[in-house]
Amino acid sequence: MNNTATVNSRAWYGDEELTLNFPAGWEVEVLGPKDAPVLSDAQIEQAFAEPIGTPRISELAKGKKSAAIIVDDLSRPTPAATVIPFLLRELASAGVPKSEIRFVVGGGSHRPLTEEEVAKKIGADVATEYEATSHDFMSGDLRALGSLDNGMPIYLNRVVADADFKICLGGIYPHGSVGFGGGAKLIVPGIAGFATMFYFHSFSPSRGHAVIERKGSEPDHRDFSEAVAGVLGLDVIVNTVLNSRREICGLFVGDFVEAHRKGSHFALDTYGTEIPERSRKETDLVVLNCYPLDSDPIQTGKALWATRHFEKAYKMALNPASDGICYHGLFDQIDYARFVEQKAERTASELPSPQLGTQDQLHVWSEHFLVDDFYKKHAGSLLFRDLNQLIGLFAEKLPSDTKVAVLPSAGIQVLAQER
């Protein structure tokens, strides 16, 4: 009987294996996604050669004097640096001047990336040779592009708005607001100003977790993102789907609606996870590994979708939160510089004495999630620093034949039965 499980952990900060050792006699079941193999360079080249719904980028960008490439930040696991060389070759073939190609980190109201983090995202050589900036949603350096019919004002990053050719390079992952990330989401909220972002979050409904097409007649978050992308003139997307090892297993290049939908269907299949009926009924402890969304503390919630599918299980989440910074400017209603100042003035709270909670409570192991931030974000949950200590507390509480279910990449897995 297997009483261990090995999962991946610390995306962007080592991408290393983490072994979970449970007591002898415990039965450990790993419920992974369907998954898919990593793409070869030839397959990546083929995706660029056969775009979906648009001409090839090398043709589409001919005659353009400048280009802006929007990438997601480290809160998303997209290995953009793997794809960028192929994309830059397309732009070079089109004749876009190298000096006029700029990268913009479209983190919405997330914090700006450091130079070291930008190098991680786009590659050290690219970061040295090209201008790369992080979008500032509170900046006054925005372009006003009117408004949508519903009244949403459109204020977008100037560097992107002024570029002749506009590209979104991101990843397709389950998301409660827009169904799946990627596509036009790097426009809104990715490079939107405060007014646009506030309107977007406050006055339009969510599409639903892992829902590809809108249900009903009322426009939702995905619709409004795509409407703004149309006003902006987004030329093309380059969207990845990842496997459980954070490798690119799908690449979708082309029209920001058509290519995104095709990629979302592939993602839904790749991330699909079967939970057997026996596991639903008999599991005593479910372990939700937040990888590959485990660098940003805020992303913890995206791994919790499975908890409602286990009838009697205690709940444990693994999120090292390597970034350690729990900042979301829109909801904090403060710019990042002031956030840093206020954070420096605060006295950090001590972690409460470790003790096990109830089945209804979430038990989170995290090395870097700050105590005050954690209990503000996850009221009623419990934070632990020592993983073996947490497992030991469960060993004292649960029976000698405990059944454990481990979801190794819960942050992106989708329940197959609900697809």
Secondary structure as the mmCIF struct_conf table of DSSP 4:
data_model
#
loop_
_struct_conf.conf_type_id
_struct_conf.id
_struct_conf.beg_label_comp_id
_struct_conf.beg_label_asym_id
_struct_conf.beg_label_seq_id
_struct_conf.end_label_comp_id
_struct_conf.end_label_asym_id
_struct_conf.end_label_seq_id
STRN STRN1 THR A 4 SER A 9
TURN_TY1_P TURN_TY1_P1 ALA A 11 GLY A 14
STRN STRN2 GLU A 16 ASN A 21
HELX_LH_PP_P HELX_LH_PP_P1 PHE A 22 PRO A 23
TURN_TY1_P TURN_TY1_P2 ALA A 24 GLY A 25
STRN STRN3 GLU A 27 VAL A 30
HELX_LH_PP_P HELX_LH_PP_P2 PRO A 37 SER A 40
HELX_RH_AL_P HELX_RH_AL_P1 ASP A 41 ALA A 49
BEND BEND1 GLU A 50 GLU A 50
STRN STRN4 ILE A 52 ILE A 52
BEND BEND2 GLY A 53 THR A 54
HELX_RH_AL_P HELX_RH_AL_P2 ILE A 57 LEU A 60
TURN_TY1_P TURN_TY1_P3 ALA A 61 GLY A 63
BEND BEND3 LYS A 65 LYS A 65
STRN STRN5 ALA A 67 VAL A 71
TURN_TY1_P TURN_TY1_P4 LEU A 74 SER A 75
BEND BEND4 ARG A 76 ARG A 76
HELX_RH_AL_P HELX_RH_AL_P3 ALA A 80 ALA A 94
TURN_TY1_P TURN_TY1_P5 GLY A 95 GLY A 95
HELX_RH_3T_P HELX_RH_3T_P1 LYS A 98 GLU A 100
STRN STRN6 ILE A 101 VAL A 105
TURN_TY1_P TURN_TY1_P6 GLY A 108 SER A 109
BEND BEND5 HIS A 110 HIS A 110
HELX_LH_PP_P HELX_LH_PP_P3 ARG A 111 THR A 114
HELX_RH_AL_P HELX_RH_AL_P4 GLU A 115 ILE A 122
HELX_RH_AL_P HELX_RH_AL_P5 ALA A 124 GLU A 129
BEND BEND6 TYR A 130 TYR A 130
STRN STRN7 GLU A 131 SER A 134
TURN_TY1_P TURN_TY1_P7 PHE A 137 MET A 138
BEND BEND7 GLY A 140 GLY A 140
STRN STRN8 LEU A 142 SER A 147
TURN_TY1_P TURN_TY1_P8 ASP A 149 ASN A 150
STRN STRN9 PRO A 153 ASN A 157
HELX_RH_AL_P HELX_RH_AL_P6 ARG A 158 ASP A 162
BEND BEND8 ASP A 164 ASP A 164
STRN STRN10 PHE A 165 GLY A 171
STRN STRN11 PRO A 174 HIS A 175
TURN_TY1_P TURN_TY1_P9 GLY A 176 VAL A 178
STRN STRN12 GLY A 179 PHE A 180
BEND BEND9 GLY A 182 GLY A 182
HELX_RH_3T_P HELX_RH_3T_P2 GLY A 183 LEU A 186
TURN_TY1_P TURN_TY1_P10 ILE A 187 ILE A 191
STRN STRN13 ALA A 192 ALA A 192
HELX_RH_AL_P HELX_RH_AL_P7 PHE A 194 SER A 202
BEND BEND10 PHE A 203 SER A 204
TURN_TY1_P TURN_TY1_P11 HIS A 209 ALA A 210
BEND BEND11 GLU A 213 GLU A 213
BEND BEND12 GLY A 216 GLU A 218
HELX_RH_AL_P HELX_RH_AL_P8 HIS A 221 LEU A 232
TURN_TY1_P TURN_TY1_P12 GLY A 233 GLY A 233
STRN STRN14 VAL A 236 LEU A 242
TURN_TY1_P TURN_TY1_P13 SER A 244 ARG A 245
BEND BEND13 ARG A 246 ARG A 246
STRN STRN15 ILE A 248 GLY A 254
TURN_TY1_P TURN_TY1_P14 PHE A 256 VAL A 257
HELX_RH_AL_P HELX_RH_AL_P9 GLU A 258 THR A 270
BEND BEND14 TYR A 271 TYR A 271
STRN STRN16 GLY A 272 THR A 273
HELX_RH_AL_P HELX_RH_AL_P10 GLU A 277 GLU A 282
BEND BEND15 ASP A 284 ASP A 284
STRN STRN17 LEU A 285 ASN A 289
TURN_TY1_P TURN_TY1_P15 TYR A 291 PRO A 292
BEND BEND16 LEU A 293 LEU A 293
BEND BEND17 SER A 295 ASP A 296
HELX_RH_3T_P HELX_RH_3T_P3 PRO A 297 ALA A 303
HELX_RH_3T_P HELX_RH_3T_P4 TRP A 305 HIS A 309
BEND BEND18 GLU A 311 LYS A 312
STRN STRN18 TYR A 314 LEU A 318
TURN_TY1_P TURN_TY1_P16 SER A 322 ASP A 323
HELX_RH_AL_P HELX_RH_AL_P11 GLY A 329 ASP A 332
TURN_TY1_P TURN_TY1_P17 GLN A 333 GLN A 333
BEND BEND19 ILE A 334 ILE A 334
HELX_RH_AL_P HELX_RH_AL_P12 TYR A 336 GLU A 345
BEND BEND20 ARG A 346 ARG A 346
HELX_LH_PP_P HELX_LH_PP_P4 THR A 347 PRO A 354
TURN_TY1_P TURN_TY1_P18 GLN A 359 ASP A 360
BEND BEND21 GLN A 361 GLN A 361
STRN STRN19 LEU A 362 TRP A 365
BEND BEND22 GLU A 367 HIS A 368
HELX_RH_AL_P HELX_RH_AL_P13 VAL A 371 LYS A 377
BEND BEND23 HIS A 378 HIS A 378
TURN_TY1_P TURN_TY1_P19 ALA A 379 GLY A 380
STRN STRN20 LEU A 382 PHE A 384
BEND BEND24 ARG A 385 ARG A 385
HELX_RH_AL_P HELX_RH_AL_P14 LEU A 387 LYS A 397
BEND BEND25 LEU A 398 LEU A 398
TURN_TY1_P TURN_TY1_P20 SER A 400 ASP A 401
STRN STRN21 LYS A 403 LEU A 407
TURN_TY1_P TURN_TY1_P21 PRO A 408 ILE A 412
STRN STRN22 VAL A 414 LEU A 415
HELX_RH_3T_P HELX_RH_3T_P5 ALA A 416 GLU A 418
#
